[in-house]
Amino acid sequence: MESLSNMISDPQFMVSIFVAVAVFATILTLTMPLLSTDKLQTRIKNVSTERDKLRKELMIRLEREKSHGSLRTKPKGFMKQLVDQLNLRKALEGEGTKDKLKMAGLRGQAPLFAFLFFRFIMPFVFMGVAAFYLFFVNDHNLTQTLRLAAILGAGFAGFYAPNVFISNLIARRQESIKKAFPDSLDLLLICVESGMSIEAAFARVGNEIGAQSIEMAEEMSLTTAELSYLQDRSHAYQNLATRTGLPGVKAVATSLMQAERYGTPLGTALRVMAQENRDMRMAEAEKKAAALPPKLTVPMIAFFLPVIFVVILGPAVIKVMAL
């Protein structure tokens, strides 16, 4: 131990150690660039591999959903035959029918044929039910002319009943997407700024947002598939705006298309649009809150004021009756 202590305390030995460390560090510094590999090529290869992996997963998922009929279903035989035989597509299909069905989450030919079939058959169903009720159940002392008018009115209501049903589906779907869209933009912004590609970002957000809104997750997944396979990305963004029909989503789609066309950073556009959509959601909540007092006026007059009068005047009335 004494000899080891003397060796460590020897200045010449310490200088030799420092010189050896300096020479080793110099040699390591000079040889590191020669030994290091091209990290850029490795990262690009990894990104390409991950993209191919995501595309394969999306293909498998879409094929599975297609086989289960969740995204697209084949039209029913008798509905398709009736629509084709009577040429109902030319008579009843409007310009925006397909877009409305997409906004309601109904894609493919099956929902279109079903919509046209029910739009054709529902007037007869409503007229038959109204006729059975007025002629065999209770005519309400109506004349023959009024009963025929009521039956025709029921047929008119049946003709527009499928449109009302689709409008309700669209409203519920848009409400769900509207609530989850600002959070989706925040997640998309985080993914893009972390270095993920836009396809991978949409896929990740679609998986994460499903617990909050299934509709929003479905739209994100469809946009991911379109971004992967369409030649022009702007078509995928435009399709997203068309399927949702929301002004906020249309504005974001326009910003993404402009960023794609002019090369502006996606993070900046997403940050601005996320804040705007959050402000829009807050403004809508404030609008509903401001409209609440007028809506409560009638319930207060009908239910609260009588109770208050009973509580206030009840003891006085009991005393007067007791005299």
C-alpha positions as a Markdown table, in Angstrom:
| # | Residue | x | y | z |
|---|---|---|---|---|
| 1 | Met | 0.0 | 0.0 | 0.0 |
| 2 | Glu | 2.9 | 2.4 | 0.8 |
| 3 | Ser | 4.5 | 1.7 | -2.6 |
| 4 | Leu | 1.2 | 2.3 | -4.3 |
| 5 | Ser | 0.7 | 5.6 | -2.5 |
| 6 | Asn | 4.2 | 6.7 | -3.4 |
| 7 | Met | 3.5 | 5.9 | -7.0 |
| 8 | Ile | 0.3 | 7.9 | -7.1 |
| 9 | Ser | 1.9 | 10.9 | -5.4 |
| 10 | Asp | 4.8 | 10.8 | -7.8 |
| 11 | Pro | 4.5 | 13.9 | -10.1 |
| 12 | Gln | 6.2 | 12.1 | -13.0 |
| 13 | Phe | 3.7 | 9.2 | -12.9 |
| 14 | Met | 0.7 | 11.6 | -12.8 |
| 15 | Val | 2.1 | 13.5 | -15.9 |
| 16 | Ser | 2.5 | 10.2 | -17.7 |
| 17 | Ile | -1.2 | 9.3 | -16.9 |
| 18 | Phe | -2.5 | 12.7 | -18.2 |
| 19 | Val | -0.4 | 12.4 | -21.4 |
| 20 | Ala | -1.7 | 8.9 | -22.0 |
| 21 | Val | -5.3 | 10.1 | -21.5 |
| 22 | Ala | -4.7 | 13.1 | -23.8 |
| 23 | Val | -3.2 | 10.9 | -26.6 |
| 24 | Phe | -6.1 | 8.5 | -26.3 |
| 25 | Ala | -8.7 | 11.3 | -26.5 |
| 26 | Thr | -6.9 | 12.8 | -29.5 |
| 27 | Ile | -6.8 | 9.5 | -31.4 |
| 28 | Leu | -10.5 | 8.8 | -30.5 |
| 29 | Thr | -11.5 | 12.3 | -31.7 |
| 30 | Leu | -9.7 | 11.8 | -35.0 |
| 31 | Thr | -11.0 | 8.3 | -35.7 |
| 32 | Met | -14.7 | 8.9 | -34.7 |
| 33 | Pro | -15.7 | 10.6 | -38.0 |
| 34 | Leu | -14.1 | 7.7 | -39.9 |
| 35 | Leu | -15.9 | 5.0 | -37.8 |
| 36 | Ser | -19.3 | 6.7 | -37.6 |
| 37 | Thr | -22.0 | 5.6 | -40.1 |
| 38 | Asp | -24.4 | 7.8 | -42.1 |
| 39 | Lys | -27.2 | 8.4 | -39.6 |
| 40 | Leu | -29.3 | 10.3 | -42.1 |
| 41 | Gln | -29.5 | 7.4 | -44.4 |
| 42 | Thr | -30.3 | 5.1 | -41.5 |
| 43 | Arg | -33.1 | 7.4 | -40.3 |
| 44 | Ile | -34.6 | 7.7 | -43.8 |
| 45 | Lys | -34.5 | 3.9 | -44.1 |
| 46 | Asn | -36.2 | 3.5 | -40.7 |
| 47 | Val | -38.9 | 6.0 | -41.7 |
| 48 | Ser | -39.5 | 4.2 | -45.0 |
| 49 | Thr | -39.7 | 0.9 | -43.2 |
| 50 | Glu | -42.2 | 2.3 | -40.7 |
| 51 | Arg | -44.3 | 3.8 | -43.4 |
| 52 | Asp | -44.5 | 0.5 | -45.3 |
| 53 | Lys | -45.4 | -1.2 | -42.0 |
| 54 | Leu | -48.2 | 1.4 | -41.4 |
| 55 | Arg | -49.5 | 0.9 | -44.9 |
| 56 | Lys | -49.6 | -2.8 | -44.5 |
| 57 | Glu | -51.5 | -2.5 | -41.2 |
| 58 | Leu | -54.0 | -0.1 | -42.8 |
| 59 | Met | -54.5 | -2.4 | -45.7 |
| 60 | Ile | -55.2 | -5.3 | -43.3 |
| 61 | Arg | -57.5 | -3.2 | -41.2 |
| 62 | Leu | -59.5 | -1.8 | -44.1 |
| 63 | Glu | -59.9 | -5.3 | -45.6 |
| 64 | Arg | -61.1 | -6.6 | -42.2 |
| 65 | Glu | -63.6 | -3.7 | -41.9 |
| 66 | Lys | -64.7 | -4.2 | -45.4 |
| 67 | Ser | -65.2 | -7.9 | -44.8 |
| 68 | His | -67.3 | -7.2 | -41.7 |
| 69 | Gly | -69.2 | -4.5 | -43.6 |
| 70 | Ser | -68.4 | -1.6 | -41.2 |
| 71 | Leu | -67.1 | 0.8 | -43.9 |
| 72 | Arg | -68.7 | -0.4 | -47.1 |
| 73 | Thr | -71.4 | -3.0 | -47.6 |
| 74 | Lys | -72.8 | -4.6 | -50.7 |
| 75 | Pro | -76.3 | -3.5 | -51.6 |
| 76 | Lys | -79.2 | -5.9 | -50.8 |
| 77 | Gly | -80.5 | -7.8 | -53.8 |
| 78 | Phe | -84.2 | -6.9 | -53.7 |
| 79 | Met | -83.5 | -3.2 | -53.0 |
| 80 | Lys | -81.0 | -3.0 | -55.8 |
| 81 | Gln | -83.4 | -4.8 | -58.2 |
| 82 | Leu | -86.2 | -2.5 | -57.4 |
| 83 | Val | -84.1 | 0.7 | -57.7 |
| 84 | Asp | -82.7 | -0.5 | -61.0 |
| 85 | Gln | -86.0 | -1.6 | -62.4 |
| 86 | Leu | -87.8 | 1.6 | -61.6 |
| 87 | Asn | -84.8 | 3.7 | -62.4 |
| 88 | Leu | -85.1 | 5.4 | -59.0 |
| 89 | Arg | -81.5 | 6.8 | -59.1 |
| 90 | Lys | -82.4 | 9.1 | -61.9 |
| 91 | Ala | -85.8 | 10.1 | -60.4 |
| 92 | Leu | -84.9 | 10.4 | -56.7 |
| 93 | Glu | -81.1 | 10.8 | -56.4 |
| 94 | Gly | -80.1 | 14.5 | -56.0 |
| 95 | Glu | -76.8 | 16.1 | -56.5 |
| 96 | Gly | -75.9 | 16.1 | -52.9 |
| 97 | Thr | -77.3 | 12.7 | -51.9 |
| 98 | Lys | -74.0 | 10.8 | -51.8 |
| 99 | Asp | -72.4 | 13.7 | -49.9 |
| 100 | Lys | -75.2 | 13.6 | -47.3 |
| 101 | Leu | -74.8 | 9.9 | -46.9 |
| 102 | Lys | -71.1 | 10.3 | -46.4 |
| 103 | Met | -71.7 | 13.0 | -43.9 |
| 104 | Ala | -74.0 | 10.6 | -42.0 |
| 105 | Gly | -71.2 | 7.9 | -42.0 |
| 106 | Leu | -72.9 | 5.8 | -44.7 |
| 107 | Arg | -70.5 | 4.9 | -47.5 |
| 108 | Gly | -70.7 | 2.6 | -50.5 |
| 109 | Gln | -73.5 | 1.6 | -52.8 |
| 110 | Ala | -75.6 | -0.2 | -50.2 |
| 111 | Pro | -76.7 | 2.9 | -48.2 |
| 112 | Leu | -77.5 | 4.7 | -51.4 |
| 113 | Phe | -79.8 | 1.9 | -52.7 |
| 114 | Ala | -81.3 | 1.6 | -49.2 |
| 115 | Phe | -82.0 | 5.3 | -49.1 |
| 116 | Leu | -83.6 | 5.4 | -52.5 |
| 117 | Phe | -85.6 | 2.3 | -51.7 |
| 118 | Phe | -87.0 | 3.7 | -48.4 |
| 119 | Arg | -87.7 | 7.1 | -50.0 |
| 120 | Phe | -89.8 | 5.3 | -52.6 |
| 121 | Ile | -91.6 | 2.9 | -50.3 |
| 122 | Met | -92.2 | 5.0 | -47.2 |
| 123 | Pro | -94.9 | 7.2 | -48.7 |
| 124 | Phe | -97.0 | 4.1 | -49.4 |
| 125 | Val | -96.3 | 2.8 | -45.9 |
| 126 | Phe | -97.3 | 6.1 | -44.3 |
| 127 | Met | -100.4 | 6.3 | -46.5 |
| 128 | Gly | -101.4 | 2.7 | -45.7 |
| 129 | Val | -101.1 | 3.2 | -41.9 |
| 130 | Ala | -103.0 | 6.5 | -42.1 |
| 131 | Ala | -105.8 | 5.0 | -44.2 |
| 132 | Phe | -106.1 | 2.0 | -41.9 |
| 133 | Tyr | -106.3 | 4.3 | -38.8 |
| 134 | Leu | -108.8 | 6.7 | -40.3 |
| 135 | Phe | -111.1 | 4.2 | -41.9 |
| 136 | Phe | -111.0 | 1.3 | -39.4 |
| 137 | Val | -109.8 | 2.6 | -36.1 |
| 138 | Asn | -111.0 | 6.2 | -35.6 |
| 139 | Asp | -112.1 | 8.6 | -38.2 |
| 140 | His | -112.4 | 11.6 | -35.7 |
| 141 | Asn | -115.6 | 12.6 | -37.4 |
| 142 | Leu | -113.8 | 13.7 | -40.5 |
| 143 | Thr | -115.4 | 13.9 | -43.9 |
| 144 | Gln | -114.3 | 11.8 | -46.8 |
| 145 | Thr | -112.4 | 14.7 | -48.3 |
| 146 | Leu | -110.5 | 15.5 | -45.1 |
| 147 | Arg | -109.6 | 11.9 | -44.6 |
| 148 | Leu | -108.1 | 11.7 | -48.1 |
| 149 | Ala | -106.2 | 14.9 | -47.5 |
| 150 | Ala | -104.8 | 13.5 | -44.3 |
| 151 | Ile | -103.7 | 10.3 | -46.1 |
| 152 | Leu | -102.0 | 12.4 | -48.8 |
| 153 | Gly | -100.3 | 14.5 | -46.1 |
| 154 | Ala | -99.1 | 11.3 | -44.5 |
| 155 | Gly | -97.7 | 10.2 | -47.8 |
| 156 | Phe | -95.9 | 13.5 | -48.2 |
| 157 | Ala | -94.4 | 13.1 | -44.7 |
| 158 | Gly | -93.3 | 9.6 | -45.6 |
| 159 | Phe | -91.5 | 10.9 | -48.7 |
| 160 | Tyr | -89.4 | 13.2 | -46.6 |
| 161 | Ala | -89.0 | 10.8 | -43.6 |
| 162 | Pro | -85.7 | 9.3 | -44.9 |
| 163 | Asn | -84.3 | 12.8 | -45.4 |
| 164 | Val | -85.2 | 13.7 | -41.8 |
| 165 | Phe | -83.5 | 10.5 | -40.6 |
| 166 | Ile | -80.3 | 11.2 | -42.5 |
| 167 | Ser | -80.3 | 14.8 | -41.2 |
| 168 | Asn | -80.5 | 13.6 | -37.6 |
| 169 | Leu | -77.6 | 11.2 | -38.3 |
| 170 | Ile | -75.6 | 14.0 | -39.8 |
| 171 | Ala | -76.4 | 16.3 | -36.8 |
| 172 | Arg | -75.3 | 13.7 | -34.2 |
| 173 | Arg | -72.2 | 12.8 | -36.1 |
| 174 | Gln | -71.2 | 16.4 | -36.6 |
| 175 | Glu | -71.7 | 17.1 | -32.9 |
| 176 | Ser | -69.4 | 14.3 | -32.0 |
| 177 | Ile | -66.7 | 15.4 | -34.5 |
| 178 | Lys | -67.1 | 19.0 | -33.4 |
| 179 | Lys | -66.4 | 18.2 | -29.8 |
| 180 | Ala | -63.4 | 16.0 | -30.5 |
| 181 | Phe | -61.8 | 18.0 | -33.3 |
| 182 | Pro | -59.9 | 20.6 | -31.3 |
| 183 | Asp | -58.3 | 17.8 | -29.2 |
| 184 | Ser | -57.5 | 15.9 | -32.4 |
| 185 | Leu | -55.7 | 19.0 | -33.8 |
| 186 | Asp | -53.7 | 19.3 | -30.6 |
| 187 | Leu | -52.6 | 15.6 | -30.8 |
| 188 | Leu | -51.9 | 16.1 | -34.5 |
| 189 | Leu | -49.7 | 19.1 | -33.7 |
| 190 | Ile | -47.8 | 17.2 | -31.1 |
| 191 | Cys | -47.2 | 14.3 | -33.5 |
| 192 | Val | -46.1 | 16.6 | -36.4 |
| 193 | Glu | -43.8 | 18.6 | -34.2 |
| 194 | Ser | -42.2 | 15.4 | -32.8 |
| 195 | Gly | -41.1 | 14.5 | -36.3 |
| 196 | Met | -43.8 | 12.2 | -37.5 |
| 197 | Ser | -45.0 | 12.3 | -41.1 |
| 198 | Ile | -48.5 | 13.5 | -41.7 |
| 199 | Glu | -49.7 | 10.0 | -42.5 |
| 200 | Ala | -48.3 | 8.5 | -39.3 |
| 201 | Ala | -49.7 | 11.5 | -37.4 |
| 202 | Phe | -53.2 | 11.0 | -38.7 |
| 203 | Ala | -53.0 | 7.2 | -37.9 |
| 204 | Arg | -51.8 | 7.8 | -34.4 |
| 205 | Val | -54.4 | 10.4 | -33.7 |
| 206 | Gly | -57.1 | 8.1 | -35.1 |
| 207 | Asn | -56.0 | 5.4 | -32.6 |
| 208 | Glu | -55.9 | 7.8 | -29.7 |
| 209 | Ile | -59.1 | 9.8 | -30.2 |
| 210 | Gly | -61.3 | 6.7 | -30.6 |
| 211 | Ala | -62.0 | 6.7 | -26.8 |
| 212 | Gln | -63.5 | 10.2 | -27.1 |
| 213 | Ser | -65.2 | 10.0 | -30.5 |
| 214 | Ile | -65.5 | 7.0 | -32.7 |
| 215 | Glu | -66.7 | 9.2 | -35.6 |
| 216 | Met | -63.6 | 11.4 | -35.4 |
| 217 | Ala | -61.3 | 8.3 | -35.3 |
| 218 | Glu | -63.1 | 6.9 | -38.3 |
| 219 | Glu | -62.5 | 10.1 | -40.3 |
| 220 | Met | -58.8 | 10.2 | -39.3 |
| 221 | Ser | -58.4 | 6.6 | -40.3 |
| 222 | Leu | -60.0 | 7.2 | -43.7 |
| 223 | Thr | -57.8 | 10.3 | -44.2 |
| 224 | Thr | -54.8 | 8.2 | -43.4 |
| 225 | Ala | -55.7 | 5.7 | -46.0 |
| 226 | Glu | -56.3 | 8.4 | -48.6 |
| 227 | Leu | -53.0 | 10.2 | -47.8 |
| 228 | Ser | -51.2 | 6.9 | -48.3 |
| 229 | Tyr | -52.8 | 5.9 | -51.6 |
| 230 | Leu | -54.0 | 9.1 | -53.4 |
| 231 | Gln | -51.6 | 10.7 | -55.7 |
| 232 | Asp | -52.6 | 14.2 | -54.6 |
| 233 | Arg | -52.7 | 14.8 | -50.9 |
| 234 | Ser | -55.0 | 17.8 | -51.3 |
| 235 | His | -57.8 | 15.4 | -52.5 |
| 236 | Ala | -57.5 | 13.6 | -49.1 |
| 237 | Tyr | -57.9 | 16.8 | -47.2 |
| 238 | Gln | -60.8 | 17.9 | -49.5 |
| 239 | Asn | -62.5 | 14.6 | -48.9 |
| 240 | Leu | -62.2 | 15.0 | -45.2 |
| 241 | Ala | -63.9 | 18.4 | -45.4 |
| 242 | Thr | -66.7 | 17.0 | -47.6 |
| 243 | Arg | -67.3 | 14.0 | -45.3 |
| 244 | Thr | -67.7 | 16.1 | -42.2 |
| 245 | Gly | -69.3 | 19.2 | -43.6 |
| 246 | Leu | -68.1 | 21.4 | -40.7 |
| 247 | Pro | -66.7 | 24.9 | -41.2 |
| 248 | Gly | -63.8 | 24.3 | -38.8 |
| 249 | Val | -62.7 | 21.1 | -40.6 |
| 250 | Lys | -63.0 | 22.8 | -43.9 |
| 251 | Ala | -60.8 | 25.6 | -42.7 |
| 252 | Val | -58.2 | 23.1 | -41.4 |
| 253 | Ala | -58.3 | 21.2 | -44.7 |
| 254 | Thr | -57.8 | 24.4 | -46.6 |
| 255 | Ser | -54.8 | 25.3 | -44.4 |
| 256 | Leu | -53.3 | 21.9 | -44.9 |
| 257 | Met | -53.7 | 22.1 | -48.6 |
| 258 | Gln | -52.0 | 25.5 | -48.7 |
| 259 | Ala | -49.2 | 24.2 | -46.5 |
| 260 | Glu | -48.8 | 21.2 | -48.8 |
| 261 | Arg | -48.8 | 23.4 | -51.9 |
| 262 | Tyr | -46.5 | 26.3 | -50.7 |
| 263 | Gly | -44.3 | 24.3 | -48.4 |
| 264 | Thr | -45.2 | 26.3 | -45.2 |
| 265 | Pro | -44.7 | 24.5 | -41.9 |
| 266 | Leu | -47.5 | 22.2 | -40.9 |
| 267 | Gly | -47.0 | 22.9 | -37.2 |
| 268 | Thr | -47.7 | 26.6 | -37.5 |
| 269 | Ala | -50.9 | 26.0 | -39.5 |
| 270 | Leu | -52.1 | 23.3 | -37.1 |
| 271 | Arg | -51.4 | 25.5 | -34.0 |
| 272 | Val | -53.4 | 28.4 | -35.4 |
| 273 | Met | -56.3 | 26.2 | -36.5 |
| 274 | Ala | -56.3 | 24.3 | -33.2 |
| 275 | Gln | -56.7 | 27.6 | -31.3 |
| 276 | Glu | -59.4 | 28.9 | -33.7 |
| 277 | Asn | -61.4 | 25.7 | -33.3 |
| 278 | Arg | -61.1 | 25.8 | -29.6 |
| 279 | Asp | -62.3 | 29.4 | -29.6 |
| 280 | Met | -65.2 | 28.4 | -31.8 |
| 281 | Arg | -66.2 | 25.7 | -29.4 |
| 282 | Met | -66.0 | 28.1 | -26.5 |
| 283 | Ala | -68.0 | 30.7 | -28.4 |
| 284 | Glu | -70.7 | 28.1 | -29.1 |
| 285 | Ala | -70.8 | 27.2 | -25.5 |
| 286 | Glu | -71.2 | 30.8 | -24.5 |
| 287 | Lys | -73.9 | 31.2 | -27.0 |
| 288 | Lys | -75.8 | 28.3 | -25.5 |
| 289 | Ala | -75.3 | 29.7 | -22.0 |
| 290 | Ala | -76.6 | 33.1 | -23.1 |
| 291 | Ala | -79.7 | 31.5 | -24.6 |
| 292 | Leu | -80.5 | 29.6 | -21.4 |
| 293 | Pro | -82.3 | 32.4 | -19.4 |
| 294 | Pro | -85.0 | 32.9 | -22.0 |
| 295 | Lys | -85.5 | 29.2 | -22.3 |
| 296 | Leu | -85.9 | 28.9 | -18.5 |
| 297 | Thr | -88.6 | 31.6 | -18.4 |
| 298 | Val | -91.5 | 29.4 | -19.2 |
| 299 | Pro | -90.5 | 26.5 | -16.9 |
| 300 | Met | -90.0 | 29.0 | -14.1 |
| 301 | Ile | -93.4 | 30.6 | -14.6 |
| 302 | Ala | -95.1 | 27.2 | -14.9 |
| 303 | Phe | -93.4 | 25.3 | -12.1 |
| 304 | Phe | -91.4 | 27.6 | -9.7 |
| 305 | Leu | -93.8 | 30.5 | -9.2 |
| 306 | Pro | -96.8 | 28.4 | -8.1 |
| 307 | Val | -94.6 | 26.7 | -5.5 |
| 308 | Ile | -93.3 | 30.0 | -4.3 |
| 309 | Phe | -96.9 | 31.4 | -4.0 |
| 310 | Val | -97.9 | 28.3 | -2.1 |
| 311 | Val | -95.0 | 28.6 | 0.3 |
| 312 | Ile | -95.5 | 32.3 | 0.9 |
| 313 | Leu | -99.3 | 32.5 | 1.0 |
| 314 | Gly | -100.0 | 29.0 | 2.4 |
| 315 | Pro | -99.6 | 29.9 | 6.1 |
| 316 | Ala | -101.7 | 33.1 | 5.7 |
| 317 | Val | -104.4 | 31.1 | 4.0 |
| 318 | Ile | -104.4 | 28.5 | 6.7 |
| 319 | Lys | -104.7 | 31.1 | 9.4 |
| 320 | Val | -107.6 | 32.9 | 7.6 |
| 321 | Met | -109.4 | 29.6 | 7.2 |
| 322 | Ala | -108.9 | 28.8 | 10.9 |
| 323 | Leu | -110.6 | 32.0 | 12.0 |
